[in-house]
Amino acid sequence: MHAASGSRLGASHPRQEGPVDLRLVPPALAAWATAALMLDASPRLVGCVVLVCVIVAGVLLGGWGSRARGGRASVGGGLPPDGGGDGTPVHRERPSDAPRDAPTDGPTDGPVDGPVDGPRGRSPGRAPGRPRGRPPGPAPDRTPGARYGWSRMTGAAVLLCAAAAGASAGLHGADLRRGPVPVLAREYATVTAEVELTSDPRPARPKVRGNHMTPDSVLIDGEVRSVASGGAAGTAAVATRAPVLVIVDVRGRESEGRGGGGPAGVGRGVRQAWLGLLPSTRVRVTGRLAPALTGGDRIAAVLRVRDRGGRAVPAVVREPSAAQRTAGRLRAGLRDATDGLSADARALLPGLVVGDTSRITPELDEAFKETDLAHTLAVSGSNLTIMLALLLGPPGLAQHVERRGLAPRLGIPLRTTALLGGALTLGFVVVCRPDPSVLRAAACGTVVLLALATGRRRSLIPALATAVLLLVLYDPWLARSYGFLLSVLATGALLTLAPRWSAALRRRGVPPRLAEALAAAGAAQALCAPVVAVLSARVSLVAVPCNLLVEFAVAPATVLGFATLATAPWAMPVAKALAWCGSWPAEWIAGVARAGAALPGAGVDWPGSWGGALLLAVTTLVAVLLGRRLLRRPWLCAACAALLLLAVVRPPPLTRVLTGWPPPGWRLVMCDVGQGDATVLAAGGGTGVVVDAGPDPALVDRCLSRLGVTRIPLVVLTHFHADHVAGLPGVLRGREVGAIETTGFAEPVDQVAFVRREAEARRVPLLRAVAGERRRLGPLDWEVLWPPARQVPEAEGPNDASVTLLVRSAGIRMLLLGDLEPPAQQALARSPAAARLGGVDVLKVAHHGSAYQDPDLLRAVAPRLALISAGADNPYGHPAPGTVAALRATGAVVLRTDRDGALAVAGTGTELRVAGD
């Protein structure tokens, strides 16, 4: 057989495997759905559902048993299957000339892939009546009674699994709601609690709220083991066990002063003290309990700890376990070994190996999300599979003598190899933390790899279904986890769609390795994209090529990262050398993510709902069906690829022809960045002056990319509020920037520091704008009207210190007021520049059109066009109806980004045109 197949292991024919075994899929799906529904259900409802499922399953099993006994009695025309009419067994004797290993119960199959030489082309040894391709063994009973019995059996299995999942979910949900913690949370009580940490502390990503950033916070998952209400002098502690999310605000009111000295340093010390804690550590804290922000969470409450002058330093009651201390040393060694690498490699290697994303910058994180590469930063089954494959060799050879990999090369027996694989899996869970996502990755990776090791394709789907069933029964909260859903979909795509697509591509002449890579990336994207669209309301057009480009780099980066992790505690120089080697593939992955995210058409907006997910699924199905036909027409495939490339690159001239955006001859564009400000002034030839950066780097970057702006001689930040400066990384991303000019009023302190860090990181000089400054750049010239060189009493805060510009371009006069409020507006009207304010063509209304405007200034300016930048459904009511009415009373046409989108002003002073995106 082996010689005939041309392989020393023989050729495996797909028909030897038989059809895919789907019997475990319905029970797994039933358990999944039941667990998701029963977590919030009342105990009475859970009990009823479980009881009904068990009773109906019992009825089905009882009926199946009696039907099966009746069916056996009637087999063979009334004779028992293995006996005569009197019940005595009938023995078939082996002929004397038959070989010893010949079967005695009838003919069996021979090799499917042997030579064909029997009558009618039948393979030798194949029974005349047996269909080609059916696996050896007794023929299945296909009578209606047998099918009915198996249907009953399948239904009973589905109901029993649903009952088990419902009971597990009901118990987990009830356990979450019991005890004093949920009651105290509903009362927003201040408590003193002992909390055992169940995850690594992680810094929260700051978010823009209005004109400020959220305080620096540390997030930790934990379990309250004892709680006393009323703080330190309250009631006696009550023992309990309730999961909570601990939020430590490390910047209290004392550290928000203008000096930014001692208290801020104390806040940083508190932050580091919390970030240095390990899972299994027990701490005593005083804070305020609050209900979970959203329903259906796996936490009973939120425990918020506020720092007041450094008094929130955690009091350790019990040290972490020995296993967690060892894991902590390994993780710390990995961070130390990567300290000398570039910023991207220093951030990515710990993320690729153990899921430590603490060094990932918001900009890099956004790039990975835009290109659908975020899964590489999360601990997944692929991490474990790579390491096990390194130990065992190619999975299909794991049970053969011709195994490859480290274990057989070192002469390690198969059983010892299996023990080493188990130890590696256990170590993976400990080092990467036994969080639900890690347990899910370990279970899926191990079960699927063991199924692959058998060399039988039809065992893969049952293995995946088994993993889903066991995980949902163990942790019902996974049934509501998007990460779990994405993992199952991706694994299912690799096991079902990818082999078929790969074979189809190979039949059309695609090289095998390229066909496998294309099929794997395309299949995973096809099944996961609808769920990703629900989470991000966006569909990536560069996901498949970006995943293909990083695929060959993930494995070496992961292996070298794990080697660095293992050697760092014992030989740091060797670990640093390994980390340096691993930095090359890591930098490649980061470079692909940044390059893909920088493309103007990297993604398209999509409805972020399950209706949108269904629409995307249907669209994907239609595209796949059309793609099968297109593969037969190479020239048509090339044309479609060229169209997709144009959609992703979006050359500005072509985009302008197709969409009309940006309009030809545009002079000013007010970007739609939500509740914030970002304005672009055209300076010709892909060059623009940017005034303010908005609150979101992704939104302002997208706006500039659509305008084709690649060179920015000057960025003007009117003041340091977050809704004007937080998007600065998006302005600087991939563009040549000459300088950043700001107001001299250096508050808020944290945002001033943020701007300085961004400028220093990219070596962009910082300048100060003062009244009287004049500049010219190509067709653009502008004058700074405010603030004066010497601060006036009216400027009592950052808004009143906003840089105010009077801009001229092609005869159009534009006044940009920043966020000036009435005191500063009145002072501006009394300043020497007041004579130049009258009769402007375009007014950028101050402070998002708030009610705080000076009516006299509006009447003096009397603009032809008033533009307001405001976010849709913002909580401040911007723009105020009174302000809009006052502007219209002066004869101005009022346009606003919350309703009209991005706004572009074009034309000349005599022929003013405006267009919305």
WOTA-V390573 format. One line per field, one symbol per residue. ss: DSSP state (H for helix, E for strand, C for the rest). phi: phi as a letter, one per 20 degrees, with the letter a starting at -180 (. if undefined). burial: b if it has 24 or more other ideal C-beta (glycine too) atoms within 12 Angstrom, else e. A space follows every 50 residues. Layout:
ss=???
phi=???
burial=???
This chain:
ss=CHHHHCCCCCCCCHHHHCCCCCHHHHHHHHHHHHHHHHCCCCHHHHHHHH HHHHHHHHHHHHHHHHHHHHHHHCCCCCCCCCECCCCCECCCCCCCCCCC CCCCCCCCCCCCCCCECCHHHCECCCCCCCCCCCCCCCCCCCCHHHHHHH HHHHHHHHHHHHHHHHHHHHHHHHHHHCCHHHHHHHCCCEEEEEEEECCC CEECCCCEECCEECCCEEEEEEEEEEEEECHHHCCCCEEEEEEEEEEEEC CCHHHHCCCCCHHHHHHHHHHHHHHCCCCCCEEEEEEEEECCCCCCCCCC EEEEEECCCCCCCCEEEECCCHHHHHHHHHHHHHHHHCCCCCHHHHHHHH HHHHCCCCCCCHHHHHHHHHCCCHHHHCCCHHHHHHHHHHHHCCHHHCCC CCCCCHHHHCCCCHHHHHHHHHHHHHHHHHHCCCCHHHHHHHHHHHHHHH HHHCCCCHHHHHHHHHHHHHHHHHCHHHHHCHHHHHHHHHHHHHHCHHHH HHHHHHHCCCCHHHHHHHHHHHHHHHHHHHHHHHHHCEEECCHHHHHHHH HHHHHHHHHHHHHHHHHHCCCHHHHHHHHHHHHHHHHHHHHHHHHHHHCC CCEEECCCCHHHHHHHHHHHHHHHHHHHHHCCCHHHHHHHHHHHHHHHHC CHHHHHHHHCCCCCCEEEEECCCCCCCCEEEEEECCEEEEECCCCCHHHH HHHHHHHCCCEEEEEEECCCCHHHHCCHHHHHCCCEEEEEEECCCCCCHH HHHHHHHHHHHCCCEEEECCCCCEEEECCEEEEEEECCCCCCCCCCCCHH HCCEEEEEECCEEEEECCCCCHHHHHHHHHCHHHHHCCCCCEEECHHHHC CCCCHHHHHHHCCCEEEECCCCCCCCCCCCHHHHHHHHHCCCEEEEHHHH CCEEEEECCCCEEEEEC
phi=.fffencfeneeegfffnffedfefgffffffffffeefdffgfffffff fffffffffffffffffffffffdfmmneffcbefenffddeefgfefff effdepfcfeffeefebefmmeffnefgeeffnfffpffffdfgffffff ffffffffffffffffffffffffffeenfffffffeleecdcecefdbf fcffffcecmdceffgccdbebcfebbcenmfdefffdfbbcfcdeddee ceffedfffmeggfffgfffgffffefdgmfdcdcdadebfgfcfnfede addeddecmneeffefebfffffffffffffffffffefeefffffeegf ffecmedfeffgffffffffdldfffedfcffgffffffffenggfdfdd fefcoffffemefffffffffffffffgfffemffgffffffffffffff ffffmdffeffgffffffffffffcffffdefffffffffffffedfgff fffffffenfggffffffffffffffeeggfffffdlbdeedfffffffe ffefffffffffffgfegfdbfgffffffffffffffffffffffffffg dfbcfbgebffffffffffffffffffffffecgfffffffffffffefl ggfffffedmcfffmfdbcefednercbccdfcnmmdbeddmcmecgfff ffffffemedccfbdddfaefffdcfeggffffmcedeacdcfeeebfff fffffffffffdldfdcdecgnfcbbblfdbbceebefgdfeffeebgff effdcddcblnedcddemdgdggffffffefgfgfeefmfecdeffllmf fecegfffffflffcddcdbeflffemfefgffffffffeneedcbffdd mfccdcncfececccde
burial=eeeeeeeeeeeeeeebeeebeeebbbbbbbbbbbbbbbbbbeeeebeebb eebeeebeebeeebeebeeeeeeeeeeeeeeeeeeeeeeeeeeeeeeeee eeeeeeeebbbbbeeeeeeeeebeebeeeeeeeeeeeeeeeeeeeeeebe ebbbbbbbbbbbbbbbbbbbbbbbbbbebbbbebbeeebbbbbbbbbbbb bbbbeeebebbbbebbbbbbbbbbbbbbbeeeeeeeeeebbbbbbbbbbb bbebbbeeebeebbebbbbbbebbbbbbbbbbbbbbbbbbbbeeeebbbb bbbbbbbeebbbbbeeeeebeeebeebbebbbbbbbbbbebeebbbbbbb bbbbbbbbbbbbbbbbbbbbbbbbbbbbbbbbbbbbbbbbbbbebbbbbe eebebebbeeeeeeeebbebbeebbebbbbbbbbbbbbbbbbbbbbbbbb bbbebbbbbbbbbbbbbbbbbbbbbbbbbbbbbbbbbbbbbbbbbbbbbb bbebbeeeeeeeeebbbbbbbbbbbbbbbbbbbbbbebbbbbbbbbbbbb bebbbbbbbbbbbbbbbbeeeeeebbebbbbbbebbbbbbbbbbbbbbbb bbbbebeeeeebbeebbeebeeebeebeeebeeeeeeeeeeeeeeebbbb ebeebeeeeebbbebbbbbbbbbbbbbbbbbbbeeebbbbbbbbbbbbbb bbbbbbbbbebbbbbbbbbbbbbbbbbbbbbbbbbebbbbbbbbbbbbbb bbebbbebbeebebebbebbbebebebebbbbbbbbbbeebeebbebbbb bbbbbbbbbbebbbbbbbbbbbbbbbbbbebebbebbeebbbbbbbbbbb ebbbeebbebbbbbbbbbbbbeebeeebbbeebbebbeebebbbbbbbee bbbbbbbeeeebbbbbb
